[in-house]
Amino acid sequence: MTTYYHAYGARASSINNHTQIAGRYGVQELAEKRIVPDILHKLDLQATDNLLEIGCGTGNLLIPMSFICRSVTGIDHPSCLDKLTKRYQHSGQSLVAGNFLDVDLITLPKFEKILVYSVLHCLADEGEVFDFIDKALKLLKPGGRLLLGDIPNKDRKNRFLSSQAGADFLTDWNEQVKQSGIDEPAFEAVTSSVGFDDQLVLQILAHVRRQNCESYVCSQPCDLPFGNTREDIIVQLGA
Ligand SMILES: C[S@@+](CC[C@H](N)C(=O)[O-])C[C@H]1O[C@@H](n2cnc3c(N)ncnc32)[C@H](O)[C@@H]1O
């Protein structure tokens, strides 16, 4: 079975544009830079925090955040981490190569903040989504915060695209892509992935609330790469 985890690993070894390696369009390079300020706010990231990013790719978010908090730890496919290391390394950075669902937790400390951005839809099925979230929660310190960011909820996307704002956006987007002339690399064929909808987002909120957590759905600023169609879930573990 080819999962997105493998496909992203293959992508990191075969192309050089870091925006495209992270699954975004070449024309979204500038919009991608607006993601970190939004995450800093939603995670309430502090200089004293130790941050874990699960599915950090080649470091588009991890590298800038490493200048803000005490330490950063990234987990992803070895080919992604190879590329990240060639891009930037520093003493407060640790990397763990492997599929998070298989990584041995004993080697990892607990974290004040955990980021999972644009990753949950890469998993094979809903069962994996809940296993992934539960495993991440076990790595949070009491009072810690987890951000499940950039969730492509297809109901939200349909609501946006059926509005006048959505129709206008689509016209502008098609023109922008045509004018950019940037080629988008093909993705290796993936055999299974998760389709997010309103029901699954609400199930996640309820699931973590049964585990001593508060949870909230947040919108994204529209000028983020997928700001009109994706949403974020903040999970706050009880102190
Ligand atoms: C869409 S990219 C996002 C990368 C980065 N978080 C960002 O937003 O720039 C998804 C990343 O999640 C990683 N990923 C997917 N499933 C994973 C898993 N089970 N364990 C670790 N990483 C995973 C992929 O390899 C890929 O690098």
The ligand as an SDF file (V2000), in Angstrom:
LIG
                    3D

 27 29  0  0  0  0  0  0  0  0999 V2000
    1.4060   18.1300    3.3880 C   0  0  0  0  0  0  0  0  0  0  0  0
    2.9840   17.7750    4.0540 S   0  0  0  0  0  0  0  0  0  0  0  0
    3.0960   19.0730    5.2890 C   0  0  0  0  0  0  0  0  0  0  0  0
    4.4890   19.3380    5.7920 C   0  0  0  0  0  0  0  0  0  0  0  0
    4.5750   20.4300    6.8650 C   0  0  0  0  0  0  0  0  0  0  0  0
    3.8240   20.0730    8.0410 N   0  0  0  0  0  0  0  0  0  0  0  0
    4.0690   21.7440    6.3180 C   0  0  0  0  0  0  0  0  0  0  0  0
    2.8920   22.0750    6.5640 O   0  0  0  0  0  0  0  0  0  0  0  0
    4.8280   22.4250    5.6250 O   0  0  0  0  0  0  0  0  0  0  0  0
    2.5990   16.3410    5.0630 C   0  0  0  0  0  0  0  0  0  0  0  0
    3.8200   15.7470    5.7370 C   0  0  0  0  0  0  0  0  0  0  0  0
    3.3750   14.7900    6.7130 O   0  0  0  0  0  0  0  0  0  0  0  0
    4.2240   13.6850    6.6600 C   0  0  0  0  0  0  0  0  0  0  0  0
    3.5020   12.5080    7.1930 N   0  0  0  0  0  0  0  0  0  0  0  0
    2.3680   11.9560    6.7250 C   0  0  0  0  0  0  0  0  0  0  0  0
    2.0250   10.8840    7.4680 N   0  0  0  0  0  0  0  0  0  0  0  0
    2.9770   10.7720    8.4420 C   0  0  0  0  0  0  0  0  0  0  0  0
    3.1980    9.8580    9.5060 C   0  0  0  0  0  0  0  0  0  0  0  0
    2.3600    8.8420    9.7190 N   0  0  0  0  0  0  0  0  0  0  0  0
    4.2790   10.0330   10.2990 N   0  0  0  0  0  0  0  0  0  0  0  0
    5.1350   11.0620   10.0770 C   0  0  0  0  0  0  0  0  0  0  0  0
    4.9830   11.9590    9.0820 N   0  0  0  0  0  0  0  0  0  0  0  0
    3.9150   11.8290    8.2740 C   0  0  0  0  0  0  0  0  0  0  0  0
    4.5510   13.5440    5.1690 C   0  0  0  0  0  0  0  0  0  0  0  0
    5.7010   12.7590    4.9510 O   0  0  0  0  0  0  0  0  0  0  0  0
    4.7240   14.9990    4.7600 C   0  0  0  0  0  0  0  0  0  0  0  0
    6.0490   15.4420    4.8950 O   0  0  0  0  0  0  0  0  0  0  0  0
  1  2  1  0
  2  3  1  0
  2 10  1  0
  3  4  1  0
  4  5  1  0
  5  6  1  0
  5  7  1  0
  7  8  2  0
  7  9  1  0
 10 11  1  0
 11 12  1  0
 11 26  1  0
 12 13  1  0
 13 14  1  0
 13 24  1  0
 14 15  1  0
 14 23  1  0
 15 16  2  0
 16 17  1  0
 17 18  1  0
 17 23  2  0
 18 19  1  0
 18 20  2  0
 20 21  1  0
 21 22  2  0
 22 23  1  0
 24 25  1  0
 24 26  1  0
 26 27  1  0
M  CHG  2   2   1   9  -1
M  END
$$$$
